[in-house]
Amino acid sequence: MIETFEKIIGYKFRNKKILKEALTHSSFANENKEKELQFNERLEFLGDSVLSIVVSEYIFLKLPDLPEGELTKIRARIVCEASLSEAAKSIKLGDFIMLGRGEELTGGRERPSILADGFEAVLAAIYLDGSFSRVKKFILDIMGDKINNAINGDLLLDYKTKLQEKIQAKTRKKLSYHIYKEKGPDHNKTFYVEVRLDKKILGKGKGSNKKEAEQAAAKVAMAKGKY
Protein backbone atom coordinates (compact mmCIF):
# COMPACT_ATOMS: atom_id res chain seq x y z
CA MET A 1 0.00 0.00 0.00
CA ILE A 2 2.74 2.44 0.98
CA GLU A 3 4.72 1.77 -2.19
CA THR A 4 1.65 2.34 -4.39
CA PHE A 5 0.92 5.66 -2.72
CA GLU A 6 4.56 6.72 -3.12
CA LYS A 7 4.33 6.06 -6.85
CA ILE A 8 1.19 8.18 -7.11
CA ILE A 9 2.72 11.17 -5.31
CA GLY A 10 6.13 10.78 -6.94
CA TYR A 11 8.07 10.73 -3.69
CA LYS A 12 9.81 7.79 -2.00
CA PHE A 13 10.07 8.09 1.76
CA ARG A 14 13.24 7.21 3.59
CA ASN A 15 11.23 6.98 6.81
CA LYS A 16 8.12 4.91 6.05
CA LYS A 17 6.89 5.36 9.62
CA ILE A 18 6.17 9.04 9.13
CA LEU A 19 4.10 8.34 6.01
CA LYS A 20 2.10 5.71 7.90
CA GLU A 21 1.45 8.31 10.60
CA ALA A 22 0.26 10.80 7.98
CA LEU A 23 -2.18 8.21 6.62
CA THR A 24 -3.53 7.20 10.05
CA HIS A 25 -6.74 8.90 11.13
CA SER A 26 -7.47 9.29 14.85
CA SER A 27 -10.49 6.97 14.54
CA PHE A 28 -8.23 4.11 13.42
CA ALA A 29 -5.73 4.75 16.23
CA ASN A 30 -8.53 4.88 18.80
CA GLU A 31 -9.89 1.52 17.67
CA ASN A 32 -6.41 -0.03 17.85
CA LYS A 33 -5.11 1.41 21.12
CA GLU A 34 -3.11 -1.71 21.91
CA LYS A 35 -0.82 -0.87 18.96
CA GLU A 36 -0.12 2.63 20.37
CA LEU A 37 -0.33 4.15 16.89
CA GLN A 38 0.56 7.74 16.12
CA PHE A 39 -2.18 9.47 14.12
CA ASN A 40 -1.98 12.44 11.76
CA GLU A 41 -3.30 15.42 13.74
CA ARG A 42 0.14 16.72 14.76
CA LEU A 43 1.37 16.38 11.19
CA GLU A 44 -1.76 18.16 9.98
CA PHE A 45 -0.86 21.10 12.25
CA LEU A 46 2.60 21.36 10.71
CA GLY A 47 1.39 20.75 7.17
CA ASP A 48 -1.06 23.64 7.45
CA SER A 49 1.84 26.00 8.18
CA VAL A 50 4.04 24.53 5.45
CA LEU A 51 1.27 24.96 2.89
CA SER A 52 0.56 28.49 4.05
CA ILE A 53 4.18 29.65 3.70
CA VAL A 54 4.54 28.06 0.23
CA VAL A 55 1.34 29.65 -1.06
CA SER A 56 2.07 32.97 0.67
CA GLU A 57 5.56 33.17 -0.81
CA TYR A 58 4.31 32.27 -4.29
CA ILE A 59 1.54 34.87 -4.44
CA PHE A 60 3.71 37.47 -2.66
CA LEU A 61 6.33 37.22 -5.39
CA LYS A 62 3.81 36.90 -8.23
CA LEU A 63 1.78 39.93 -7.15
CA PRO A 64 4.31 42.54 -5.93
CA ASP A 65 1.83 45.44 -6.06
CA LEU A 66 -1.08 43.80 -4.28
CA PRO A 67 -1.82 44.93 -0.69
CA GLU A 68 -1.90 42.59 2.29
CA GLY A 69 -5.69 42.37 2.42
CA GLU A 70 -6.01 41.21 -1.18
CA LEU A 71 -3.18 38.70 -0.77
CA THR A 72 -4.98 37.28 2.26
CA LYS A 73 -8.20 36.83 0.27
CA ILE A 74 -6.39 35.03 -2.54
CA ARG A 75 -4.59 32.73 -0.10
CA ALA A 76 -7.88 31.91 1.66
CA ARG A 77 -9.39 30.77 -1.65
CA ILE A 78 -6.49 28.37 -2.12
CA VAL A 79 -5.89 27.14 1.42
CA CYS A 80 -9.44 26.05 2.19
CA GLU A 81 -11.13 22.71 2.82
CA ALA A 82 -12.74 22.51 -0.62
CA SER A 83 -9.47 23.17 -2.44
CA LEU A 84 -7.42 20.83 -0.26
CA SER A 85 -9.93 17.99 -0.50
CA GLU A 86 -9.79 18.29 -4.30
CA ALA A 87 -6.00 18.12 -4.14
CA ALA A 88 -6.30 15.04 -1.90
CA LYS A 89 -8.61 13.38 -4.43
CA SER A 90 -6.09 14.05 -7.20
CA ILE A 91 -3.58 11.82 -5.37
CA LYS A 92 -6.27 9.25 -4.40
CA LEU A 93 -5.65 9.90 -0.71
CA GLY A 94 -9.05 8.51 0.25
CA ASP A 95 -8.00 5.06 -0.97
CA PHE A 96 -5.02 4.94 1.39
CA ILE A 97 -6.02 6.67 4.61
CA MET A 98 -6.58 4.31 7.54
CA LEU A 99 -9.97 4.88 9.16
CA GLY A 100 -11.88 3.39 12.05
CA ARG A 101 -14.93 1.27 11.29
CA GLY A 102 -17.36 4.05 12.17
CA GLU A 103 -15.73 6.57 9.84
CA GLU A 104 -15.47 3.92 7.13
CA LEU A 105 -19.17 3.11 7.31
CA THR A 106 -20.27 6.75 7.23
CA GLY A 107 -18.33 7.71 4.10
CA GLY A 108 -15.16 9.01 5.72
CA ARG A 109 -13.05 8.30 2.65
CA GLU A 110 -15.01 10.94 0.75
CA ARG A 111 -15.43 13.42 3.61
CA PRO A 112 -13.80 16.75 2.63
CA SER A 113 -12.56 17.51 6.16
CA ILE A 114 -10.78 14.14 6.48
CA LEU A 115 -9.26 14.45 3.00
CA ALA A 116 -8.11 18.04 3.56
CA ASP A 117 -6.56 17.21 6.93
CA GLY A 118 -4.90 14.12 5.51
CA PHE A 119 -3.45 16.12 2.63
CA GLU A 120 -1.88 18.58 5.06
CA ALA A 121 -0.44 15.67 7.05
CA VAL A 122 1.15 14.24 3.90
CA LEU A 123 2.70 17.65 3.19
CA ALA A 124 4.24 17.68 6.67
CA ALA A 125 5.55 14.15 6.18
CA ILE A 126 7.27 15.09 2.92
CA TYR A 127 8.69 18.21 4.56
CA LEU A 128 10.14 16.27 7.52
CA ASP A 129 11.39 13.34 5.45
CA GLY A 130 12.76 15.43 2.60
CA SER A 131 13.13 19.19 2.70
CA PHE A 132 11.26 22.44 2.29
CA SER A 133 12.25 22.67 -1.37
CA ARG A 134 10.92 19.15 -1.99
CA VAL A 135 7.53 19.77 -0.41
CA LYS A 136 7.36 23.15 -2.14
CA LYS A 137 7.80 21.43 -5.50
CA PHE A 138 5.14 18.87 -4.58
CA ILE A 139 2.63 21.57 -3.59
CA LEU A 140 3.21 23.60 -6.73
CA ASP A 141 2.97 20.49 -8.92
CA ILE A 142 -0.34 19.41 -7.35
CA MET A 143 -1.91 22.80 -6.70
CA GLY A 144 -0.20 25.05 -9.23
CA ASP A 145 -3.26 25.41 -11.45
CA LYS A 146 -5.46 26.28 -8.47
CA ILE A 147 -2.99 28.88 -7.26
CA ASN A 148 -2.67 30.52 -10.66
CA ASN A 149 -6.42 30.47 -11.17
CA ALA A 150 -6.83 32.25 -7.85
CA ILE A 151 -4.24 34.83 -8.88
CA ASN A 152 -6.13 35.38 -12.13
CA GLY A 153 -9.44 35.66 -10.29
CA ASP A 154 -10.79 32.46 -11.82
CA LEU A 155 -10.85 30.24 -8.72
CA LEU A 156 -14.45 30.32 -7.65
CA LEU A 157 -14.33 27.75 -4.90
CA ASP A 158 -15.39 30.25 -2.25
CA TYR A 159 -18.63 31.56 -3.72
CA LYS A 160 -19.95 32.39 -0.26
CA THR A 161 -17.20 34.93 0.34
CA LYS A 162 -17.63 36.45 -3.09
CA LEU A 163 -21.40 36.74 -2.64
CA GLN A 164 -20.94 38.28 0.80
CA GLU A 165 -18.57 40.89 -0.63
CA LYS A 166 -21.06 41.73 -3.39
CA ILE A 167 -23.92 42.11 -0.92
CA GLN A 168 -21.94 44.21 1.55
CA ALA A 169 -21.06 46.64 -1.22
CA LYS A 170 -24.75 47.28 -1.91
CA THR A 171 -26.76 46.81 1.28
CA ARG A 172 -26.70 46.21 5.02
CA LYS A 173 -29.16 43.34 4.72
CA LYS A 174 -27.96 39.98 6.01
CA LEU A 175 -27.33 36.78 4.09
CA SER A 176 -28.34 33.46 5.59
CA TYR A 177 -28.25 29.83 4.49
CA HIS A 178 -31.04 27.34 5.22
CA ILE A 179 -31.32 23.59 4.64
CA TYR A 180 -34.77 23.00 3.21
CA LYS A 181 -34.43 19.30 2.33
CA GLU A 182 -32.22 16.25 2.97
CA LYS A 183 -32.24 13.05 0.92
CA GLY A 184 -30.58 9.68 1.20
CA PRO A 185 -29.06 7.52 3.97
CA ASP A 186 -26.70 9.01 6.55
CA HIS A 187 -23.59 7.70 4.80
CA ASN A 188 -24.62 9.13 1.43
CA LYS A 189 -26.86 12.09 2.17
CA THR A 190 -27.61 14.99 -0.17
CA PHE A 191 -28.32 18.41 1.35
CA TYR A 192 -30.46 21.06 -0.33
CA VAL A 193 -29.76 24.65 0.72
CA GLU A 194 -31.19 28.05 -0.16
CA VAL A 195 -29.41 31.35 0.39
CA ARG A 196 -31.59 34.26 1.48
CA LEU A 197 -31.14 38.00 1.67
CA ASP A 198 -33.46 38.73 4.57
CA LYS A 199 -36.52 36.78 3.32
CA LYS A 200 -35.69 36.89 -0.39
CA ILE A 201 -34.34 33.63 -1.83
CA LEU A 202 -31.32 34.41 -4.03
CA GLY A 203 -30.38 30.88 -5.04
CA LYS A 204 -30.63 27.17 -4.28
CA GLY A 205 -28.00 24.45 -4.38
CA LYS A 206 -27.27 20.89 -3.33
CA GLY A 207 -24.22 18.97 -2.17
CA SER A 208 -22.95 15.93 -0.29
CA ASN A 209 -22.42 18.08 2.81
CA LYS A 210 -23.78 21.37 4.13
CA LYS A 211 -20.75 23.43 3.12
CA GLU A 212 -20.79 22.12 -0.43
CA ALA A 213 -24.53 22.82 -0.72
CA GLU A 214 -24.07 26.36 0.62
CA GLN A 215 -21.33 27.03 -1.94
CA ALA A 216 -23.57 25.71 -4.70
CA ALA A 217 -26.42 27.98 -3.60
CA ALA A 218 -24.08 30.98 -3.45
CA LYS A 219 -22.80 30.14 -6.95
CA VAL A 220 -26.37 30.18 -8.30
CA ALA A 221 -27.01 33.51 -6.59
CA MET A 222 -23.83 34.96 -8.08
CA ALA A 223 -24.89 33.81 -11.55
CA LYS A 224 -28.33 35.42 -11.21
CA GLY A 225 -26.91 38.68 -9.90
CA LYS A 226 -30.29 39.88 -8.60
CA TYR A 227 -29.48 41.16 -5.14
PARO-780334 format. One record per residue (C-alpha): residue number from 0; residue in one letter; x, y, z negated. Coordinates in pm, 1 decimal. Example, Ala and Ser with C-alpha at 12.3 -4.5 7.8 and 13.67 -1.06 7.14 Angstrom:
2
{0, a, {1230.0, -450.0, -780.0}}
{1, s, {1367.0, -106.0, -714.0}}
END
This chain:
227
{0, m, {0.0, 0.0, 0.0}}
{1, i, {273.9, 243.8, -98.4}}
{2, e, {472.1, 177.4, 219.3}}
{3, t, {165.2, 234.2, 438.7}}
{4, f, {92.0, 565.8, 271.8}}
{5, e, {456.4, 672.4, 311.7}}
{6, k, {433.4, 606.4, 684.6}}
{7, i, {119.0, 817.8, 711.1}}
{8, i, {271.8, 1116.5, 530.8}}
{9, g, {612.8, 1078.0, 693.8}}
{10, y, {806.9, 1072.7, 368.9}}
{11, k, {981.4, 778.7, 200.4}}
{12, f, {1007.1, 809.0, -175.9}}
{13, r, {1323.7, 720.7, -359.3}}
{14, n, {1122.7, 697.7, -681.1}}
{15, k, {811.6, 491.2, -605.2}}
{16, k, {688.6, 535.8, -961.8}}
{17, i, {616.7, 904.2, -913.0}}
{18, l, {410.5, 834.4, -600.6}}
{19, k, {210.4, 571.1, -789.7}}
{20, e, {144.9, 830.7, -1060.0}}
{21, a, {26.3, 1080.0, -798.0}}
{22, l, {-217.6, 821.5, -662.2}}
{23, t, {-352.8, 719.7, -1004.8}}
{24, h, {-674.1, 890.1, -1113.1}}
{25, s, {-746.7, 928.8, -1484.7}}
{26, s, {-1049.2, 697.5, -1453.8}}
{27, f, {-822.5, 410.6, -1342.2}}
{28, a, {-573.4, 475.0, -1623.4}}
{29, n, {-852.9, 487.7, -1880.5}}
{30, e, {-988.5, 151.6, -1766.8}}
{31, n, {-640.8, -2.7, -1784.8}}
{32, k, {-511.1, 141.1, -2111.9}}
{33, e, {-310.9, -171.1, -2190.5}}
{34, k, {-82.4, -86.9, -1896.4}}
{35, e, {-11.7, 263.3, -2036.7}}
{36, l, {-33.1, 414.7, -1688.8}}
{37, q, {56.1, 774.2, -1612.0}}
{38, f, {-217.6, 947.5, -1412.0}}
{39, n, {-198.2, 1243.8, -1176.3}}
{40, e, {-329.8, 1542.2, -1374.5}}
{41, r, {14.1, 1672.4, -1476.0}}
{42, l, {137.2, 1638.2, -1118.9}}
{43, e, {-176.2, 1816.3, -998.0}}
{44, f, {-86.1, 2109.9, -1224.7}}
{45, l, {259.7, 2135.9, -1071.3}}
{46, g, {138.8, 2075.2, -717.1}}
{47, d, {-105.6, 2363.9, -745.1}}
{48, s, {183.7, 2600.5, -817.9}}
{49, v, {404.5, 2453.4, -545.4}}
{50, l, {127.2, 2495.6, -289.0}}
{51, s, {56.1, 2849.4, -405.2}}
{52, i, {417.9, 2965.0, -369.6}}
{53, v, {454.5, 2805.7, -23.3}}
{54, v, {134.4, 2965.0, 106.3}}
{55, s, {206.6, 3296.6, -67.3}}
{56, e, {556.2, 3317.5, 81.2}}
{57, y, {431.0, 3227.1, 428.6}}
{58, i, {154.5, 3487.1, 444.0}}
{59, f, {371.0, 3747.3, 265.5}}
{60, l, {633.4, 3721.7, 539.2}}
{61, k, {381.3, 3689.7, 822.9}}
{62, l, {178.4, 3993.2, 715.2}}
{63, p, {430.6, 4253.9, 593.3}}
{64, d, {183.1, 4544.1, 606.5}}
{65, l, {-108.0, 4379.5, 427.9}}
{66, p, {-182.2, 4493.1, 68.7}}
{67, e, {-190.1, 4259.2, -229.3}}
{68, g, {-568.6, 4237.4, -242.3}}
{69, e, {-601.1, 4120.8, 117.9}}
{70, l, {-318.3, 3870.0, 77.0}}
{71, t, {-497.6, 3728.0, -225.6}}
{72, k, {-819.9, 3682.7, -26.6}}
{73, i, {-638.7, 3502.7, 253.9}}
{74, r, {-459.2, 3273.0, 10.3}}
{75, a, {-788.2, 3191.2, -166.0}}
{76, r, {-938.6, 3077.2, 164.7}}
{77, i, {-649.2, 2837.0, 211.6}}
{78, v, {-589.0, 2713.5, -142.5}}
{79, c, {-944.2, 2604.6, -219.1}}
{80, e, {-1113.0, 2271.4, -281.9}}
{81, a, {-1273.9, 2250.7, 62.1}}
{82, s, {-947.2, 2317.0, 244.2}}
{83, l, {-741.7, 2082.8, 25.9}}
{84, s, {-993.4, 1799.0, 49.7}}
{85, e, {-978.6, 1829.1, 429.6}}
{86, a, {-600.2, 1812.1, 413.7}}
{87, a, {-630.3, 1504.4, 190.3}}
{88, k, {-860.6, 1337.6, 442.5}}
{89, s, {-608.6, 1404.7, 719.9}}
{90, i, {-357.8, 1181.6, 537.4}}
{91, k, {-626.8, 924.8, 440.3}}
{92, l, {-565.2, 990.2, 70.8}}
{93, g, {-905.0, 851.2, -24.8}}
{94, d, {-799.8, 506.2, 96.8}}
{95, f, {-501.9, 493.7, -138.9}}
{96, i, {-601.5, 667.0, -460.9}}
{97, m, {-658.0, 430.5, -754.2}}
{98, l, {-997.3, 487.6, -915.8}}
{99, g, {-1188.3, 339.1, -1204.8}}
{100, r, {-1492.9, 126.9, -1128.5}}
{101, g, {-1735.9, 405.0, -1217.3}}
{102, e, {-1573.4, 656.9, -983.9}}
{103, e, {-1546.9, 392.3, -713.2}}
{104, l, {-1917.2, 311.4, -730.9}}
{105, t, {-2026.9, 674.9, -723.3}}
{106, g, {-1833.2, 770.8, -410.1}}
{107, g, {-1516.0, 900.8, -571.7}}
{108, r, {-1305.1, 830.3, -264.7}}
{109, e, {-1501.2, 1094.1, -74.6}}
{110, r, {-1543.3, 1342.1, -361.4}}
{111, p, {-1380.1, 1675.0, -263.3}}
{112, s, {-1256.1, 1750.5, -616.2}}
{113, i, {-1077.9, 1414.0, -648.4}}
{114, l, {-925.9, 1445.0, -299.9}}
{115, a, {-811.3, 1804.1, -356.3}}
{116, d, {-656.0, 1721.2, -693.4}}
{117, g, {-489.7, 1412.1, -551.1}}
{118, f, {-344.9, 1611.6, -263.0}}
{119, e, {-188.2, 1858.2, -505.8}}
{120, a, {-44.0, 1567.3, -704.9}}
{121, v, {115.2, 1424.5, -390.3}}
{122, l, {270.3, 1764.7, -318.9}}
{123, a, {423.6, 1768.3, -666.5}}
{124, a, {555.3, 1414.6, -618.1}}
{125, i, {727.5, 1508.8, -292.4}}
{126, y, {869.3, 1821.4, -456.4}}
{127, l, {1013.9, 1627.1, -751.9}}
{128, d, {1138.9, 1333.6, -545.3}}
{129, g, {1276.0, 1543.4, -260.3}}
{130, s, {1313.3, 1919.0, -269.7}}
{131, f, {1126.0, 2244.4, -229.4}}
{132, s, {1224.9, 2266.5, 137.0}}
{133, r, {1092.3, 1914.7, 198.7}}
{134, v, {752.8, 1977.5, 40.9}}
{135, k, {735.7, 2315.0, 214.5}}
{136, k, {780.4, 2142.9, 550.4}}
{137, f, {513.8, 1887.1, 458.0}}
{138, i, {263.2, 2157.3, 358.9}}
{139, l, {320.7, 2360.3, 673.4}}
{140, d, {296.9, 2048.6, 891.6}}
{141, i, {-33.7, 1940.6, 734.8}}
{142, m, {-191.0, 2280.3, 670.4}}
{143, g, {-19.7, 2504.7, 923.3}}
{144, d, {-325.8, 2541.5, 1144.9}}
{145, k, {-546.2, 2627.9, 847.1}}
{146, i, {-298.8, 2888.2, 725.7}}
{147, n, {-266.9, 3051.7, 1066.0}}
{148, n, {-642.2, 3046.7, 1116.8}}
{149, a, {-683.2, 3224.7, 784.7}}
{150, i, {-424.4, 3483.2, 887.9}}
{151, n, {-613.2, 3538.4, 1213.2}}
{152, g, {-944.4, 3566.0, 1029.2}}
{153, d, {-1078.7, 3245.8, 1181.5}}
{154, l, {-1085.1, 3024.3, 872.3}}
{155, l, {-1445.3, 3032.3, 764.9}}
{156, l, {-1432.7, 2775.2, 489.7}}
{157, d, {-1539.0, 3025.3, 225.2}}
{158, y, {-1863.4, 3155.7, 372.5}}
{159, k, {-1995.3, 3239.0, 25.6}}
{160, t, {-1720.0, 3492.8, -33.7}}
{161, k, {-1763.4, 3645.3, 309.3}}
{162, l, {-2139.6, 3674.1, 263.8}}
{163, q, {-2093.8, 3828.4, -80.5}}
{164, e, {-1857.0, 4088.5, 63.4}}
{165, k, {-2105.8, 4173.3, 339.0}}
{166, i, {-2392.0, 4211.0, 91.7}}
{167, q, {-2193.7, 4421.0, -155.0}}
{168, a, {-2105.8, 4664.3, 122.3}}
{169, k, {-2474.9, 4727.7, 191.3}}
{170, t, {-2675.6, 4681.1, -127.7}}
{171, r, {-2670.5, 4621.4, -501.5}}
{172, k, {-2916.4, 4334.1, -472.0}}
{173, k, {-2796.4, 3997.8, -601.3}}
{174, l, {-2732.8, 3678.3, -408.7}}
{175, s, {-2834.1, 3345.8, -558.8}}
{176, y, {-2824.6, 2983.1, -448.5}}
{177, h, {-3103.6, 2733.9, -521.7}}
{178, i, {-3132.5, 2359.1, -464.0}}
{179, y, {-3476.9, 2300.4, -320.6}}
{180, k, {-3442.8, 1930.2, -233.4}}
{181, e, {-3222.3, 1625.5, -296.6}}
{182, k, {-3223.9, 1305.4, -92.3}}
{183, g, {-3057.6, 968.3, -120.3}}
{184, p, {-2906.3, 751.9, -397.1}}
{185, d, {-2669.6, 901.1, -655.4}}
{186, h, {-2358.5, 770.2, -480.3}}
{187, n, {-2462.0, 912.8, -142.8}}
{188, k, {-2685.9, 1209.3, -217.2}}
{189, t, {-2761.1, 1499.4, 17.5}}
{190, f, {-2831.9, 1840.8, -135.0}}
{191, y, {-3046.1, 2105.8, 32.8}}
{192, v, {-2976.4, 2464.9, -71.6}}
{193, e, {-3118.5, 2804.6, 16.4}}
{194, v, {-2941.3, 3135.1, -39.4}}
{195, r, {-3159.0, 3426.3, -147.7}}
{196, l, {-3113.9, 3800.2, -166.8}}
{197, d, {-3346.1, 3872.8, -457.1}}
{198, k, {-3651.9, 3678.2, -332.3}}
{199, k, {-3569.0, 3689.0, 38.8}}
{200, i, {-3433.6, 3362.8, 183.1}}
{201, l, {-3132.3, 3440.5, 402.6}}
{202, g, {-3038.1, 3087.6, 504.2}}
{203, k, {-3062.6, 2717.0, 427.5}}
{204, g, {-2800.3, 2445.4, 438.5}}
{205, k, {-2727.5, 2089.1, 332.7}}
{206, g, {-2421.9, 1896.7, 216.6}}
{207, s, {-2294.8, 1593.0, 29.5}}
{208, n, {-2242.4, 1807.6, -280.6}}
{209, k, {-2377.6, 2137.1, -412.7}}
{210, k, {-2074.9, 2343.4, -312.0}}
{211, e, {-2079.4, 2211.8, 43.2}}
{212, a, {-2453.4, 2282.3, 72.5}}
{213, e, {-2407.4, 2636.1, -61.9}}
{214, q, {-2132.5, 2702.6, 193.6}}
{215, a, {-2357.4, 2570.7, 469.9}}
{216, a, {-2641.8, 2797.8, 359.6}}
{217, a, {-2407.8, 3097.6, 344.9}}
{218, k, {-2280.5, 3014.0, 695.3}}
{219, v, {-2637.1, 3018.3, 830.3}}
{220, a, {-2701.2, 3351.2, 658.6}}
{221, m, {-2382.7, 3495.6, 807.8}}
{222, a, {-2488.9, 3381.1, 1155.4}}
{223, k, {-2832.9, 3541.7, 1121.4}}
{224, g, {-2690.9, 3868.5, 990.2}}
{225, k, {-3029.1, 3988.1, 860.1}}
{226, y, {-2948.3, 4115.9, 514.0}}
END
